[in-house]
Each structure stands twice: as structure tokens, then as C-alpha cells.
Amino acid sequence: MTVLYALLVLALGVAAGLTVIVIEELRWEARSRVSRRMTYREVHHRHAAHR
């Protein structure tokens, strides 16, 4: 049973690590998307209707 518990703890650690990596990747993508959207003369969608 000790080996099974060790494998379970290892699997949970790997899953937590992968979750952190995925969350950081999504946050990085969101930050880079905002900076790309704010380029010079680019019209934001919510302002485009009254122009």
C-alpha cells in the first residue's frame, strides 16, 4: 500500500505542476493579446460602432 500511496502523491504532484504551467501559459497569452490589441491606430471593437 505504501507504494500505491507514493504513486498517488507523485501523480497529484505532476497534475498540480501541469496545472500551474497551463495557467501561467494562459496568463501570458492574455497579457500578450492585450499588448497586441493596443497598437497604433487600431480601433477597439466597442468604439468602432460610433465612428
Short mmCIF file of the C-alpha atoms (twelve columns), coordinates in Angstrom:
data_MODEL
# 
_entry.id   MODEL 
# 
loop_
_atom_site.group_PDB 
_atom_site.id 
_atom_site.type_symbol 
_atom_site.label_atom_id 
_atom_site.label_alt_id 
_atom_site.label_comp_id 
_atom_site.label_asym_id 
_atom_site.label_seq_id 
_atom_site.Cartn_x 
_atom_site.Cartn_y 
_atom_site.Cartn_z 
_atom_site.pdbx_PDB_model_num 
ATOM 1  C CA . MET A 1  0.000   0.000  0.000   1 
ATOM 2  C CA . THR A 2  2.889   2.383  0.649   1 
ATOM 3  C CA . VAL A 3  3.966   2.135  -2.987  1 
ATOM 4  C CA . LEU A 4  0.440   2.955  -4.123  1 
ATOM 5  C CA . TYR A 5  0.338   5.996  -1.849  1 
ATOM 6  C CA . ALA A 6  3.703   7.134  -3.163  1 
ATOM 7  C CA . LEU A 7  2.493   6.800  -6.758  1 
ATOM 8  C CA . LEU A 8  -0.699  8.656  -5.906  1 
ATOM 9  C CA . VAL A 9  1.256   11.511 -4.332  1 
ATOM 10 C CA . LEU A 10 3.587   11.599 -7.347  1 
ATOM 11 C CA . ALA A 11 0.640   11.701 -9.749  1 
ATOM 12 C CA . LEU A 12 -1.009  14.502 -7.772  1 
ATOM 13 C CA . GLY A 13 2.244   16.466 -7.785  1 
ATOM 14 C CA . VAL A 14 2.621   16.083 -11.539 1 
ATOM 15 C CA . ALA A 15 -1.011  17.106 -12.087 1 
ATOM 16 C CA . ALA A 16 -0.561  20.186 -9.898  1 
ATOM 17 C CA . GLY A 17 2.614   21.139 -11.743 1 
ATOM 18 C CA . LEU A 18 0.952   20.798 -15.135 1 
ATOM 19 C CA . THR A 19 -1.989  22.871 -13.909 1 
ATOM 20 C CA . VAL A 20 0.347   25.666 -12.838 1 
ATOM 21 C CA . ILE A 21 2.140   25.573 -16.204 1 
ATOM 22 C CA . VAL A 22 -1.150  25.751 -18.132 1 
ATOM 23 C CA . ILE A 23 -2.442  28.640 -16.004 1 
ATOM 24 C CA . GLU A 24 0.800   30.591 -16.470 1 
ATOM 25 C CA . GLU A 25 0.682   29.975 -20.226 1 
ATOM 26 C CA . LEU A 26 -2.904  31.240 -20.409 1 
ATOM 27 C CA . ARG A 27 -1.998  34.333 -18.370 1 
ATOM 28 C CA . TRP A 28 0.974   35.022 -20.651 1 
ATOM 29 C CA . GLU A 29 -1.243  34.679 -23.740 1 
ATOM 30 C CA . ALA A 30 -3.790  37.092 -22.238 1 
ATOM 31 C CA . ARG A 31 -1.088  39.670 -21.474 1 
ATOM 32 C CA . SER A 32 0.417   39.454 -24.958 1 
ATOM 33 C CA . ARG A 33 -3.032  39.635 -26.579 1 
ATOM 34 C CA . VAL A 34 -3.775  42.901 -24.748 1 
ATOM 35 C CA . SER A 35 -0.495  44.443 -25.854 1 
ATOM 36 C CA . ARG A 36 -1.071  43.401 -29.473 1 
ATOM 37 C CA . ARG A 37 -4.580  44.882 -29.443 1 
ATOM 38 C CA . MET A 38 -3.385  48.304 -28.327 1 
ATOM 39 C CA . THR A 39 -1.282  49.056 -31.387 1 
ATOM 40 C CA . TYR A 40 -1.253  52.488 -33.004 1 
ATOM 41 C CA . ARG A 41 -4.472  53.391 -34.898 1 
ATOM 42 C CA . GLU A 42 -6.134  50.074 -34.170 1 
ATOM 43 C CA . VAL A 43 -9.804  50.567 -33.311 1 
ATOM 44 C CA . HIS A 44 -11.187 48.634 -30.399 1 
ATOM 45 C CA . HIS A 45 -14.436 46.809 -31.215 1 
ATOM 46 C CA . ARG A 46 -16.586 48.648 -28.712 1 
ATOM 47 C CA . HIS A 47 -15.513 52.026 -30.163 1 
ATOM 48 C CA . ALA A 48 -15.996 51.043 -33.766 1 
ATOM 49 C CA . ALA A 49 -19.796 51.474 -33.740 1 
ATOM 50 C CA . HIS A 50 -19.829 55.266 -33.345 1 
ATOM 51 C CA . ARG A 51 -17.089 56.037 -35.895 1 
# 
